[in-house]
Structures are given as structure tokens and as C-alpha cells.
Amino acid sequence: MTLTAKKRSWLWVRDATDTVRQFGVAEGETVRFDQLPIFIVVHDPTVFEVVIGNKTVNLVRNETERNVARHTRTDLLNFSQR
């Protein structure tokens, strides 16, 4: 899984080793995960180009009061299979 920022943003991840990591991401920066995260929170999902396997997927805002996308590994798998 890769996430490439179109502009400055941040993301929070609980990765496959159950480690929590936070990233400030600069415009044009790419963050890669060899295994899908267990849980991911992305600020302004429209900022990121997300690729899982060889498929581009769209993360969606799903927080009513904040412009964030919160997704589980199952969500990410489902997005990549559509």
C-alpha cells in the first residue's frame, strides 16, 4: 500500500506489527506499507493518492465533525477488490 500526498497532510496508522505510527507528510511525499495496516486515519482523504496492490483506491471521509477518513484493514481490502 502506498499513499502519496498531493499537499501537506498527516496520517496515523496501527501497522501489521500492532505499532502505532504518526506521520506528517509533505507535498509529493509517499508513505509505503509492505502489509496493509490494521487501522488508518488520514487527514483530508482527497489529498492522498492511494494504491493497494496495483489498484488506485479512494479513501472516503467518514467522520461527520472532522475531515478525516478512518478505515480498518477490512475496509482497505474491500476498496481494493471493487
mmCIF file of the N, C-alpha and C atoms, coordinates in Angstrom:
data_MODEL
# 
_entry.id   MODEL 
# 
loop_
_atom_site.group_PDB 
_atom_site.id 
_atom_site.type_symbol 
_atom_site.label_atom_id 
_atom_site.label_alt_id 
_atom_site.label_comp_id 
_atom_site.label_asym_id 
_atom_site.label_entity_id 
_atom_site.label_seq_id 
_atom_site.pdbx_PDB_ins_code 
_atom_site.Cartn_x 
_atom_site.Cartn_y 
_atom_site.Cartn_z 
_atom_site.occupancy 
_atom_site.B_iso_or_equiv 
_atom_site.pdbx_formal_charge 
_atom_site.auth_seq_id 
_atom_site.auth_comp_id 
_atom_site.auth_asym_id 
_atom_site.auth_atom_id 
_atom_site.pdbx_PDB_model_num 
ATOM 1   N N  . MET A 1 1  ? 0.847   -1.167 0.000  1.00 0.00 ? 1  MET A N  1 
ATOM 2   C CA . MET A 1 1  ? 0.000   0.000  0.000  1.00 0.00 ? 1  MET A CA 1 
ATOM 3   C C  . MET A 1 1  ? 0.890   1.226  0.000  1.00 0.00 ? 1  MET A C  1 
ATOM 4   N N  . THR A 1 2  ? 0.582   2.173  -0.884 1.00 0.00 ? 2  THR A N  1 
ATOM 5   C CA . THR A 1 2  ? 1.289   3.452  -0.885 1.00 0.00 ? 2  THR A CA 1 
ATOM 6   C C  . THR A 1 2  ? 0.286   4.592  -0.798 1.00 0.00 ? 2  THR A C  1 
ATOM 7   N N  . LEU A 1 3  ? 0.693   5.637  -0.122 1.00 0.00 ? 3  LEU A N  1 
ATOM 8   C CA . LEU A 1 3  ? -0.093  6.857  -0.035 1.00 0.00 ? 3  LEU A CA 1 
ATOM 9   C C  . LEU A 1 3  ? 0.815   8.002  -0.443 1.00 0.00 ? 3  LEU A C  1 
ATOM 10  N N  . THR A 1 4  ? 0.433   8.736  -1.478 1.00 0.00 ? 4  THR A N  1 
ATOM 11  C CA . THR A 1 4  ? 1.217   9.867  -1.953 1.00 0.00 ? 4  THR A CA 1 
ATOM 12  C C  . THR A 1 4  ? 0.409   11.134 -1.730 1.00 0.00 ? 4  THR A C  1 
ATOM 13  N N  . ALA A 1 5  ? 1.009   12.088 -1.043 1.00 0.00 ? 5  ALA A N  1 
ATOM 14  C CA . ALA A 1 5  ? 0.305   13.325 -0.694 1.00 0.00 ? 5  ALA A CA 1 
ATOM 15  C C  . ALA A 1 5  ? 0.374   14.338 -1.837 1.00 0.00 ? 5  ALA A C  1 
ATOM 16  N N  . LYS A 1 6  ? -0.780  14.888 -2.192 1.00 0.00 ? 6  LYS A N  1 
ATOM 17  C CA . LYS A 1 6  ? -0.838  15.953 -3.190 1.00 0.00 ? 6  LYS A CA 1 
ATOM 18  C C  . LYS A 1 6  ? -0.529  17.307 -2.565 1.00 0.00 ? 6  LYS A C  1 
ATOM 19  N N  . LYS A 1 7  ? -0.689  17.392 -1.233 1.00 0.00 ? 7  LYS A N  1 
ATOM 20  C CA . LYS A 1 7  ? -0.293  18.564 -0.462 1.00 0.00 ? 7  LYS A CA 1 
ATOM 21  C C  . LYS A 1 7  ? -0.026  18.105 0.966  1.00 0.00 ? 7  LYS A C  1 
ATOM 22  N N  . ARG A 1 8  ? 0.488   18.981 1.780  1.00 0.00 ? 8  ARG A N  1 
ATOM 23  C CA . ARG A 1 8  ? 0.864   18.639 3.159  1.00 0.00 ? 8  ARG A CA 1 
ATOM 24  C C  . ARG A 1 8  ? -0.330  18.108 3.942  1.00 0.00 ? 8  ARG A C  1 
ATOM 25  N N  . SER A 1 9  ? -0.092  17.042 4.707  1.00 0.00 ? 9  SER A N  1 
ATOM 26  C CA . SER A 1 9  ? -1.158  16.432 5.482  1.00 0.00 ? 9  SER A CA 1 
ATOM 27  C C  . SER A 1 9  ? -0.552  15.561 6.582  1.00 0.00 ? 9  SER A C  1 
ATOM 28  N N  . TRP A 1 10 ? -1.369  14.686 7.161  1.00 0.00 ? 10 TRP A N  1 
ATOM 29  C CA . TRP A 1 10 ? -0.878  13.766 8.176  1.00 0.00 ? 10 TRP A CA 1 
ATOM 30  C C  . TRP A 1 10 ? -1.676  12.475 8.113  1.00 0.00 ? 10 TRP A C  1 
ATOM 31  N N  . LEU A 1 11 ? -1.091  11.417 8.701  1.00 0.00 ? 11 LEU A N  1 
ATOM 32  C CA . LEU A 1 11 ? -1.817  10.169 8.859  1.00 0.00 ? 11 LEU A CA 1 
ATOM 33  C C  . LEU A 1 11 ? -1.354  9.462  10.121 1.00 0.00 ? 11 LEU A C  1 
ATOM 34  N N  . TRP A 1 12 ? -2.215  8.627  10.638 1.00 0.00 ? 12 TRP A N  1 
ATOM 35  C CA . TRP A 1 12 ? -1.993  7.857  11.856 1.00 0.00 ? 12 TRP A CA 1 
ATOM 36  C C  . TRP A 1 12 ? -2.270  6.413  11.502 1.00 0.00 ? 12 TRP A C  1 
ATOM 37  N N  . VAL A 1 13 ? -1.384  5.505  11.895 1.00 0.00 ? 13 VAL A N  1 
ATOM 38  C CA . VAL A 1 13 ? -1.502  4.113  11.464 1.00 0.00 ? 13 VAL A CA 1 
ATOM 39  C C  . VAL A 1 13 ? -1.200  3.164  12.615 1.00 0.00 ? 13 VAL A C  1 
ATOM 40  N N  . ARG A 1 14 ? -2.020  2.141  12.739 1.00 0.00 ? 14 ARG A N  1 
ATOM 41  C CA . ARG A 1 14 ? -1.672  0.982  13.569 1.00 0.00 ? 14 ARG A CA 1 
ATOM 42  C C  . ARG A 1 14 ? -1.270  -0.069 12.542 1.00 0.00 ? 14 ARG A C  1 
ATOM 43  N N  . ASP A 1 15 ? 0.039   -0.379 12.492 1.00 0.00 ? 15 ASP A N  1 
ATOM 44  C CA . ASP A 1 15 ? 0.524   -1.235 11.409 1.00 0.00 ? 15 ASP A CA 1 
ATOM 45  C C  . ASP A 1 15 ? 0.371   -2.717 11.735 1.00 0.00 ? 15 ASP A C  1 
ATOM 46  N N  . ALA A 1 16 ? 0.828   -3.565 10.833 1.00 0.00 ? 16 ALA A N  1 
ATOM 47  C CA . ALA A 1 16 ? 0.654   -5.012 10.959 1.00 0.00 ? 16 ALA A CA 1 
ATOM 48  C C  . ALA A 1 16 ? 1.358   -5.590 12.178 1.00 0.00 ? 16 ALA A C  1 
ATOM 49  N N  . THR A 1 17 ? 2.351   -4.876 12.718 1.00 0.00 ? 17 THR A N  1 
ATOM 50  C CA . THR A 1 17 ? 3.037   -5.337 13.931 1.00 0.00 ? 17 THR A CA 1 
ATOM 51  C C  . THR A 1 17 ? 2.369   -4.796 15.190 1.00 0.00 ? 17 THR A C  1 
ATOM 52  N N  . ASP A 1 18 ? 1.222   -4.115 15.016 1.00 0.00 ? 18 ASP A N  1 
ATOM 53  C CA . ASP A 1 18 ? 0.439   -3.510 16.098 1.00 0.00 ? 18 ASP A CA 1 
ATOM 54  C C  . ASP A 1 18 ? 1.143   -2.284 16.701 1.00 0.00 ? 18 ASP A C  1 
ATOM 55  N N  . THR A 1 19 ? 2.068   -1.701 15.947 1.00 0.00 ? 19 THR A N  1 
ATOM 56  C CA . THR A 1 19 ? 2.761   -0.488 16.352 1.00 0.00 ? 19 THR A CA 1 
ATOM 57  C C  . THR A 1 19 ? 1.983   0.714  15.829 1.00 0.00 ? 19 THR A C  1 
ATOM 58  N N  . VAL A 1 20 ? 1.805   1.721  16.675 1.00 0.00 ? 20 VAL A N  1 
ATOM 59  C CA . VAL A 1 20 ? 1.135   2.952  16.258 1.00 0.00 ? 20 VAL A CA 1 
ATOM 60  C C  . VAL A 1 20 ? 2.191   3.929  15.759 1.00 0.00 ? 20 VAL A C  1 
ATOM 61  N N  . ARG A 1 21 ? 1.972   4.454  14.555 1.00 0.00 ? 21 ARG A N  1 
ATOM 62  C CA . ARG A 1 21 ? 2.905   5.425  13.979 1.00 0.00 ? 21 ARG A CA 1 
ATOM 63  C C  . ARG A 1 21 ? 2.112   6.618  13.467 1.00 0.00 ? 21 ARG A C  1 
ATOM 64  N N  . GLN A 1 22 ? 2.687   7.805  13.641 1.00 0.00 ? 22 GLN A N  1 
ATOM 65  C CA . GLN A 1 22 ? 2.083   9.034  13.148 1.00 0.00 ? 22 GLN A CA 1 
ATOM 66  C C  . GLN A 1 22 ? 3.050   9.673  12.160 1.00 0.00 ? 22 GLN A C  1 
ATOM 67  N N  . PHE A 1 23 ? 2.495   10.218 11.090 1.00 0.00 ? 23 PHE A N  1 
ATOM 68  C CA . PHE A 1 23 ? 3.321   10.816 10.052 1.00 0.00 ? 23 PHE A CA 1 
ATOM 69  C C  . PHE A 1 23 ? 2.814   12.206 9.718  1.00 0.00 ? 23 PHE A C  1 
ATOM 70  N N  . GLY A 1 24 ? 3.713   13.162 9.629  1.00 0.00 ? 24 GLY A N  1 
ATOM 71  C CA . GLY A 1 24 ? 3.438   14.394 8.937  1.00 0.00 ? 24 GLY A CA 1 
ATOM 72  C C  . GLY A 1 24 ? 3.949   14.146 7.520  1.00 0.00 ? 24 GLY A C  1 
ATOM 73  N N  . VAL A 1 25 ? 3.141   14.408 6.532  1.00 0.00 ? 25 VAL A N  1 
ATOM 74  C CA . VAL A 1 25 ? 3.503   14.066 5.157  1.00 0.00 ? 25 VAL A CA 1 
ATOM 75  C C  . VAL A 1 25 ? 3.581   15.346 4.326  1.00 0.00 ? 25 VAL A C  1 
ATOM 76  N N  . ALA A 1 26 ? 4.721   15.549 3.679  1.00 0.00 ? 26 ALA A N  1 
ATOM 77  C CA . ALA A 1 26 ? 4.929   16.732 2.842  1.00 0.00 ? 26 ALA A CA 1 
ATOM 78  C C  . ALA A 1 26 ? 4.307   16.515 1.462  1.00 0.00 ? 26 ALA A C  1 
ATOM 79  N N  . GLU A 1 27 ? 4.038   17.603 0.769  1.00 0.00 ? 27 GLU A N  1 
ATOM 80  C CA . GLU A 1 27 ? 3.529   17.529 -0.596 1.00 0.00 ? 27 GLU A CA 1 
ATOM 81  C C  . GLU A 1 27 ? 4.479   16.693 -1.451 1.00 0.00 ? 27 GLU A C  1 
ATOM 82  N N  . GLY A 1 28 ? 3.927   15.718 -2.166 1.00 0.00 ? 28 GLY A N  1 
ATOM 83  C CA . GLY A 1 28 ? 4.714   14.865 -3.041 1.00 0.00 ? 28 GLY A CA 1 
ATOM 84  C C  . GLY A 1 28 ? 5.363   13.675 -2.351 1.00 0.00 ? 28 GLY A C  1 
ATOM 85  N N  . GLU A 1 29 ? 5.294   13.616 -1.030 1.00 0.00 ? 29 GLU A N  1 
ATOM 86  C CA . GLU A 1 29 ? 5.909   12.512 -0.288 1.00 0.00 ? 29 GLU A CA 1 
ATOM 87  C C  . GLU A 1 29 ? 5.042   11.257 -0.381 1.00 0.00 ? 29 GLU A C  1 
ATOM 88  N N  . THR A 1 30 ? 5.692   10.096 -0.451 1.00 0.00 ? 30 THR A N  1 
ATOM 89  C CA . THR A 1 30 ? 4.999   8.813  -0.491 1.00 0.00 ? 30 THR A CA 1 
ATOM 90  C C  . THR A 1 30 ? 5.355   8.003  0.742  1.00 0.00 ? 30 THR A C  1 
ATOM 91  N N  . VAL A 1 31 ? 4.325   7.425  1.362  1.00 0.00 ? 31 VAL A N  1 
ATOM 92  C CA . VAL A 1 31 ? 4.496   6.531  2.508  1.00 0.00 ? 31 VAL A CA 1 
ATOM 93  C C  . VAL A 1 31 ? 4.095   5.140  2.031  1.00 0.00 ? 31 VAL A C  1 
ATOM 94  N N  . ARG A 1 32 ? 4.942   4.136  2.311  1.00 0.00 ? 32 ARG A N  1 
ATOM 95  C CA . ARG A 1 32 ? 4.690   2.774  1.859  1.00 0.00 ? 32 ARG A CA 1 
ATOM 96  C C  . ARG A 1 32 ? 4.545   1.817  3.043  1.00 0.00 ? 32 ARG A C  1 
ATOM 97  N N  . PHE A 1 33 ? 3.647   0.857  2.864  1.00 0.00 ? 33 PHE A N  1 
ATOM 98  C CA . PHE A 1 33 ? 3.461   -0.219 3.831  1.00 0.00 ? 33 PHE A CA 1 
ATOM 99  C C  . PHE A 1 33 ? 3.538   -1.540 3.082  1.00 0.00 ? 33 PHE A C  1 
ATOM 100 N N  . ASP A 1 34 ? 4.410   -2.443 3.549  1.00 0.00 ? 34 ASP A N  1 
ATOM 101 C CA . ASP A 1 34 ? 4.516   -3.756 2.918  1.00 0.00 ? 34 ASP A CA 1 
ATOM 102 C C  . ASP A 1 34 ? 3.281   -4.604 3.180  1.00 0.00 ? 34 ASP A C  1 
ATOM 103 N N  . GLN A 1 35 ? 2.678   -4.412 4.344  1.00 0.00 ? 35 GLN A N  1 
ATOM 104 C CA . GLN A 1 35 ? 1.441   -5.101 4.700  1.00 0.00 ? 35 GLN A CA 1 
ATOM 105 C C  . GLN A 1 35 ? 0.385   -4.053 4.999  1.00 0.00 ? 35 GLN A C  1 
ATOM 106 N N  . LEU A 1 36 ? -0.870  -4.386 4.711  1.00 0.00 ? 36 LEU A N  1 
ATOM 107 C CA . LEU A 1 36 ? -1.939  -3.430 4.996  1.00 0.00 ? 36 LEU A CA 1 
ATOM 108 C C  . LEU A 1 36 ? -1.994  -3.132 6.487  1.00 0.00 ? 36 LEU A C  1 
ATOM 109 N N  . PRO A 1 37 ? -2.171  -1.864 6.837  1.00 0.00 ? 37 PRO A N  1 
ATOM 110 C CA . PRO A 1 37 ? -2.308  -1.508 8.253  1.00 0.00 ? 37 PRO A CA 1 
ATOM 111 C C  . PRO A 1 37 ? -3.560  -2.141 8.856  1.00 0.00 ? 37 PRO A C  1 
ATOM 112 N N  . ILE A 1 38 ? -3.536  -2.306 10.174 1.00 0.00 ? 38 ILE A N  1 
ATOM 113 C CA . ILE A 1 38 ? -4.714  -2.786 10.886 1.00 0.00 ? 38 ILE A CA 1 
ATOM 114 C C  . ILE A 1 38 ? -5.774  -1.686 10.906 1.00 0.00 ? 38 ILE A C  1 
ATOM 115 N N  . PHE A 1 39 ? -5.317  -0.441 11.066 1.00 0.00 ? 39 PHE A N  1 
ATOM 116 C CA . PHE A 1 39 ? -6.226  0.708  11.140 1.00 0.00 ? 39 PHE A CA 1 
ATOM 117 C C  . PHE A 1 39 ? -5.467  1.935  10.657 1.00 0.00 ? 39 PHE A C  1 
ATOM 118 N N  . ILE A 1 40 ? -6.148  2.800  9.934  1.00 0.00 ? 40 ILE A N  1 
ATOM 119 C CA . ILE A 1 40 ? -5.510  4.011  9.426  1.00 0.00 ? 40 ILE A CA 1 
ATOM 120 C C  . ILE A 1 40 ? -6.463  5.188  9.567  1.00 0.00 ? 40 ILE A C  1 
ATOM 121 N N  . VAL A 1 41 ? -5.912  6.328  9.941  1.00 0.00 ? 41 VAL A N  1 
ATOM 122 C CA . VAL A 1 41 ? -6.660  7.587  9.973  1.00 0.00 ? 41 VAL A CA 1 
ATOM 123 C C  . VAL A 1 41 ? -5.892  8.564  9.085  1.00 0.00 ? 41 VAL A C  1 
ATOM 124 N N  . VAL A 1 42 ? -6.592  9.142  8.132  1.00 0.00 ? 42 VAL A N  1 
ATOM 125 C CA . VAL A 1 42 ? -5.971  10.042 7.166  1.00 0.00 ? 42 VAL A CA 1 
ATOM 126 C C  . VAL A 1 42 ? -6.681  11.388 7.234  1.00 0.00 ? 42 VAL A C  1 
ATOM 127 N N  . HIS A 1 43 ? -5.904  12.472 7.387  1.00 0.00 ? 43 HIS A N  1 
ATOM 128 C CA . HIS A 1 43 ? -6.487  13.803 7.340  1.00 0.00 ? 43 HIS A CA 1 
ATOM 129 C C  . HIS A 1 43 ? -6.776  14.159 5.903  1.00 0.00 ? 43 HIS A C  1 
ATOM 130 N N  . ASP A 1 44 ? -7.958  14.639 5.631  1.00 0.00 ? 44 ASP A N  1 
ATOM 131 C CA . ASP A 1 44 ? -8.414  15.038 4.296  1.00 0.00 ? 44 ASP A CA 1 
ATOM 132 C C  . ASP A 1 44 ? -8.058  13.986 3.247  1.00 0.00 ? 44 ASP A C  1 
ATOM 133 N N  . PRO A 1 45 ? -8.874  12.939 3.147  1.00 0.00 ? 45 PRO A N  1 
ATOM 134 C CA . PRO A 1 45 ? -8.568  11.838 2.240  1.00 0.00 ? 45 PRO A CA 1 
ATOM 135 C C  . PRO A 1 45 ? -8.445  12.245 0.773  1.00 0.00 ? 45 PRO A C  1 
ATOM 136 N N  . THR A 1 46 ? -8.973  13.404 0.393  1.00 0.00 ? 46 THR A N  1 
ATOM 137 C CA . THR A 1 46 ? -8.848  13.842 -1.005 1.00 0.00 ? 46 THR A CA 1 
ATOM 138 C C  . THR A 1 46 ? -7.421  14.259 -1.338 1.00 0.00 ? 46 THR A C  1 
ATOM 139 N N  . VAL A 1 47 ? -6.583  14.446 -0.315 1.00 0.00 ? 47 VAL A N  1 
ATOM 140 C CA . VAL A 1 47 ? -5.199  14.870 -0.502 1.00 0.00 ? 47 VAL A CA 1 
ATOM 141 C C  . VAL A 1 47 ? -4.313  13.708 -0.975 1.00 0.00 ? 47 VAL A C  1 
ATOM 142 N N  . PHE A 1 48 ? -4.713  12.474 -0.709 1.00 0.00 ? 48 PHE A N  1 
ATOM 143 C CA . PHE A 1 48 ? -3.857  11.318 -0.956 1.00 0.00 ? 48 PHE A CA 1 
ATOM 144 C C  . PHE A 1 48 ? -4.261  10.518 -2.183 1.00 0.00 ? 48 PHE A C  1 
ATOM 145 N N  . GLU A 1 49 ? -3.256  10.109 -2.950 1.00 0.00 ? 49 GLU A N  1 
ATOM 146 C CA . GLU A 1 49 ? -3.439  9.073  -3.964 1.00 0.00 ? 49 GLU A CA 1 
ATOM 147 C C  . GLU A 1 49 ? -3.033  7.776  -3.289 1.00 0.00 ? 49 GLU A C  1 
ATOM 148 N N  . VAL A 1 50 ? -3.953  6.829  -3.245 1.00 0.00 ? 50 VAL A N  1 
ATOM 149 C CA . VAL A 1 50 ? -3.726  5.585  -2.513 1.00 0.00 ? 50 VAL A CA 1 
ATOM 150 C C  . VAL A 1 50 ? -3.720  4.427  -3.500 1.00 0.00 ? 50 VAL A C  1 
ATOM 151 N N  . VAL A 1 51 ? -2.694  3.589  -3.406 1.00 0.00 ? 51 VAL A N  1 
ATOM 152 C CA . VAL A 1 51 ? -2.601  2.409  -4.255 1.00 0.00 ? 51 VAL A CA 1 
ATOM 153 C C  . VAL A 1 51 ? -2.435  1.187  -3.354 1.00 0.00 ? 51 VAL A C  1 
ATOM 154 N N  . ILE A 1 52 ? -3.305  0.205  -3.562 1.00 0.00 ? 52 ILE A N  1 
ATOM 155 C CA . ILE A 1 52 ? -3.219  -1.066 -2.843 1.00 0.00 ? 52 ILE A CA 1 
ATOM 156 C C  . ILE A 1 52 ? -3.007  -2.140 -3.897 1.00 0.00 ? 52 ILE A C  1 
ATOM 157 N N  . GLY A 1 53 ? -1.903  -2.852 -3.779 1.00 0.00 ? 53 GLY A N  1 
ATOM 158 C CA . GLY A 1 53 ? -1.526  -3.788 -4.844 1.00 0.00 ? 53 GLY A CA 1 
ATOM 159 C C  . GLY A 1 53 ? -1.185  -2.964 -6.069 1.00 0.00 ? 53 GLY A C  1 
ATOM 160 N N  . ASN A 1 54 ? -1.934  -3.153 -7.121 1.00 0.00 ? 54 ASN A N  1 
ATOM 161 C CA . ASN A 1 54 ? -1.728  -2.344 -8.329 1.00 0.00 ? 54 ASN A CA 1 
ATOM 162 C C  . ASN A 1 54 ? -2.966  -1.519 -8.665 1.00 0.00 ? 54 ASN A C  1 
ATOM 163 N N  . LYS A 1 55 ? -3.849  -1.349 -7.694 1.00 0.00 ? 55 LYS A N  1 
ATOM 164 C CA . LYS A 1 55 ? -5.109  -0.649 -7.926 1.00 0.00 ? 55 LYS A CA 1 
ATOM 165 C C  . LYS A 1 55 ? -5.175  0.657  -7.128 1.00 0.00 ? 55 LYS A C  1 
ATOM 166 N N  . THR A 1 56 ? -5.538  1.738  -7.804 1.00 0.00 ? 56 THR A N  1 
ATOM 167 C CA . THR A 1 56 ? -5.760  3.017  -7.133 1.00 0.00 ? 56 THR A CA 1 
ATOM 168 C C  . THR A 1 56 ? -7.130  2.969  -6.466 1.00 0.00 ? 56 THR A C  1 
ATOM 169 N N  . VAL A 1 57 ? -7.188  3.337  -5.201 1.00 0.00 ? 57 VAL A N  1 
ATOM 170 C CA . VAL A 1 57 ? -8.442  3.335  -4.451 1.00 0.00 ? 57 VAL A CA 1 
ATOM 171 C C  . VAL A 1 57 ? -8.675  4.718  -3.855 1.00 0.00 ? 57 VAL A C  1 
ATOM 172 N N  . ASN A 1 58 ? -9.925  5.015  -3.564 1.00 0.00 ? 58 ASN A N  1 
ATOM 173 C CA . ASN A 1 58 ? -10.287 6.289  -2.950 1.00 0.00 ? 58 ASN A CA 1 
ATOM 174 C C  . ASN A 1 58 ? -10.695 6.058  -1.504 1.00 0.00 ? 58 ASN A C  1 
ATOM 175 N N  . LEU A 1 59 ? -9.956  6.670  -0.588 1.00 0.00 ? 59 LEU A N  1 
ATOM 176 C CA . LEU A 1 59 ? -10.396 6.673  0.794  1.00 0.00 ? 59 LEU A CA 1 
ATOM 177 C C  . LEU A 1 59 ? -11.484 7.725  0.911  1.00 0.00 ? 59 LEU A C  1 
ATOM 178 N N  . VAL A 1 60 ? -12.455 7.487  1.782  1.00 0.00 ? 60 VAL A N  1 
ATOM 179 C CA . VAL A 1 60 ? -13.575 8.411  1.892  1.00 0.00 ? 60 VAL A CA 1 
ATOM 180 C C  . VAL A 1 60 ? -13.676 8.978  3.297  1.00 0.00 ? 60 VAL A C  1 
ATOM 181 N N  . ARG A 1 61 ? -14.051 10.237 3.344  1.00 0.00 ? 61 ARG A N  1 
ATOM 182 C CA . ARG A 1 61 ? -14.296 10.902 4.628  1.00 0.00 ? 61 ARG A CA 1 
ATOM 183 C C  . ARG A 1 61 ? -15.463 10.197 5.296  1.00 0.00 ? 61 ARG A C  1 
ATOM 184 N N  . ASN A 1 62 ? -15.277 9.809  6.538  1.00 0.00 ? 62 ASN A N  1 
ATOM 185 C CA . ASN A 1 62 ? -16.360 9.129  7.257  1.00 0.00 ? 62 ASN A CA 1 
ATOM 186 C C  . ASN A 1 62 ? -16.478 9.603  8.700  1.00 0.00 ? 62 ASN A C  1 
ATOM 187 N N  . GLU A 1 63 ? -16.034 10.809 8.939  1.00 0.00 ? 63 GLU A N  1 
ATOM 188 C CA . GLU A 1 63 ? -16.140 11.451 10.251 1.00 0.00 ? 63 GLU A CA 1 
ATOM 189 C C  . GLU A 1 63 ? -16.991 12.696 10.049 1.00 0.00 ? 63 GLU A C  1 
ATOM 190 N N  . THR A 1 64 ? -18.119 12.782 10.739 1.00 0.00 ? 64 THR A N  1 
ATOM 191 C CA . THR A 1 64 ? -19.049 13.884 10.493 1.00 0.00 ? 64 THR A CA 1 
ATOM 192 C C  . THR A 1 64 ? -18.528 15.240 10.942 1.00 0.00 ? 64 THR A C  1 
ATOM 193 N N  . GLU A 1 65 ? -17.730 15.277 12.000 1.00 0.00 ? 65 GLU A N  1 
ATOM 194 C CA . GLU A 1 65 ? -17.275 16.557 12.538 1.00 0.00 ? 65 GLU A CA 1 
ATOM 195 C C  . GLU A 1 65 ? -15.865 16.945 12.115 1.00 0.00 ? 65 GLU A C  1 
ATOM 196 N N  . ARG A 1 66 ? -15.134 16.020 11.494 1.00 0.00 ? 66 ARG A N  1 
ATOM 197 C CA . ARG A 1 66 ? -13.748 16.297 11.097 1.00 0.00 ? 66 ARG A CA 1 
ATOM 198 C C  . ARG A 1 66 ? -13.522 15.771 9.685  1.00 0.00 ? 66 ARG A C  1 
ATOM 199 N N  . ASN A 1 67 ? -12.597 16.377 8.975  1.00 0.00 ? 67 ASN A N  1 
ATOM 200 C CA . ASN A 1 67 ? -12.293 15.966 7.613  1.00 0.00 ? 67 ASN A CA 1 
ATOM 201 C C  . ASN A 1 67 ? -11.229 14.868 7.639  1.00 0.00 ? 67 ASN A C  1 
ATOM 202 N N  . VAL A 1 68 ? -11.624 13.679 8.117  1.00 0.00 ? 68 VAL A N  1 
ATOM 203 C CA . VAL A 1 68 ? -10.716 12.548 8.190  1.00 0.00 ? 68 VAL A CA 1 
ATOM 204 C C  . VAL A 1 68 ? -11.396 11.295 7.643  1.00 0.00 ? 68 VAL A C  1 
ATOM 205 N N  . ALA A 1 69 ? -10.563 10.345 7.240  1.00 0.00 ? 69 ALA A N  1 
ATOM 206 C CA . ALA A 1 69 ? -11.022 9.014  6.861  1.00 0.00 ? 69 ALA A CA 1 
ATOM 207 C C  . ALA A 1 69 ? -10.449 8.033  7.870  1.00 0.00 ? 69 ALA A C  1 
ATOM 208 N N  . ARG A 1 70 ? -11.289 7.217  8.446  1.00 0.00 ? 70 ARG A N  1 
ATOM 209 C CA . ARG A 1 70 ? -10.861 6.177  9.402  1.00 0.00 ? 70 ARG A CA 1 
ATOM 210 C C  . ARG A 1 70 ? -11.238 4.839  8.783  1.00 0.00 ? 70 ARG A C  1 
ATOM 211 N N  . HIS A 1 71 ? -10.234 3.985  8.533  1.00 0.00 ? 71 HIS A N  1 
ATOM 212 C CA . HIS A 1 71 ? -10.516 2.715  7.872  1.00 0.00 ? 71 HIS A CA 1 
ATOM 213 C C  . HIS A 1 71 ? -9.736  1.568  8.491  1.00 0.00 ? 71 HIS A C  1 
ATOM 214 N N  . THR A 1 72 ? -10.393 0.414  8.565  1.00 0.00 ? 72 THR A N  1 
ATOM 215 C CA . THR A 1 72 ? -9.769  -0.816 9.041  1.00 0.00 ? 72 THR A CA 1 
ATOM 216 C C  . THR A 1 72 ? -9.121  -1.547 7.868  1.00 0.00 ? 72 THR A C  1 
ATOM 217 N N  . ARG A 1 73 ? -8.341  -2.557 8.186  1.00 0.00 ? 73 ARG A N  1 
ATOM 218 C CA . ARG A 1 73 ? -7.737  -3.398 7.150  1.00 0.00 ? 73 ARG A CA 1 
ATOM 219 C C  . ARG A 1 73 ? -8.826  -4.009 6.259  1.00 0.00 ? 73 ARG A C  1 
ATOM 220 N N  . THR A 1 74 ? -9.928  -4.417 6.846  1.00 0.00 ? 74 THR A N  1 
ATOM 221 C CA . THR A 1 74 ? -11.029 -4.987 6.069  1.00 0.00 ? 74 THR A CA 1 
ATOM 222 C C  . THR A 1 74 ? -11.571 -3.969 5.072  1.00 0.00 ? 74 THR A C  1 
ATOM 223 N N  . ASP A 1 75 ? -11.743 -2.718 5.498  1.00 0.00 ? 75 ASP A N  1 
ATOM 224 C CA . ASP A 1 75 ? -12.170 -1.659 4.575  1.00 0.00 ? 75 ASP A CA 1 
ATOM 225 C C  . ASP A 1 75 ? -11.202 -1.552 3.405  1.00 0.00 ? 75 ASP A C  1 
ATOM 226 N N  . LEU A 1 76 ? -9.907  -1.525 3.707  1.00 0.00 ? 76 LEU A N  1 
ATOM 227 C CA . LEU A 1 76 ? -8.889  -1.368 2.664  1.00 0.00 ? 76 LEU A CA 1 
ATOM 228 C C  . LEU A 1 76 ? -8.925  -2.535 1.691  1.00 0.00 ? 76 LEU A C  1 
ATOM 229 N N  . LEU A 1 77 ? -9.098  -3.745 2.202  1.00 0.00 ? 77 LEU A N  1 
ATOM 230 C CA . LEU A 1 77 ? -9.217  -4.907 1.320  1.00 0.00 ? 77 LEU A CA 1 
ATOM 231 C C  . LEU A 1 77 ? -10.439 -4.797 0.430  1.00 0.00 ? 77 LEU A C  1 
ATOM 232 N N  . ASN A 1 78 ? -11.552 -4.370 1.004  1.00 0.00 ? 78 ASN A N  1 
ATOM 233 C CA . ASN A 1 78 ? -12.780 -4.216 0.223  1.00 0.00 ? 78 ASN A CA 1 
ATOM 234 C C  . ASN A 1 78 ? -12.623 -3.148 -0.856 1.00 0.00 ? 78 ASN A C  1 
ATOM 235 N N  . PHE A 1 79 ? -11.977 -2.024 -0.523 1.00 0.00 ? 79 PHE A N  1 
ATOM 236 C CA . PHE A 1 79 ? -11.747 -0.974 -1.525 1.00 0.00 ? 79 PHE A CA 1 
ATOM 237 C C  . PHE A 1 79 ? -10.925 -1.508 -2.695 1.00 0.00 ? 79 PHE A C  1 
ATOM 238 N N  . SER A 1 80 ? -9.932  -2.318 -2.387 1.00 0.00 ? 80 SER A N  1 
ATOM 239 C CA . SER A 1 80 ? -9.030  -2.804 -3.434 1.00 0.00 ? 80 SER A CA 1 
ATOM 240 C C  . SER A 1 80 ? -9.652  -3.895 -4.297 1.00 0.00 ? 80 SER A C  1 
ATOM 241 N N  . GLN A 1 81 ? -10.769 -4.455 -3.849 1.00 0.00 ? 81 GLN A N  1 
ATOM 242 C CA . GLN A 1 81 ? -11.428 -5.508 -4.618 1.00 0.00 ? 81 GLN A CA 1 
ATOM 243 C C  . GLN A 1 81 ? -12.607 -5.007 -5.435 1.00 0.00 ? 81 GLN A C  1 
ATOM 244 N N  . ARG A 1 82 ? -12.906 -3.732 -5.332 1.00 0.00 ? 82 ARG A N  1 
ATOM 245 C CA . ARG A 1 82 ? -14.035 -3.164 -6.098 1.00 0.00 ? 82 ARG A CA 1 
ATOM 246 C C  . ARG A 1 82 ? -13.641 -2.880 -7.510 1.00 0.00 ? 82 ARG A C  1 
# 
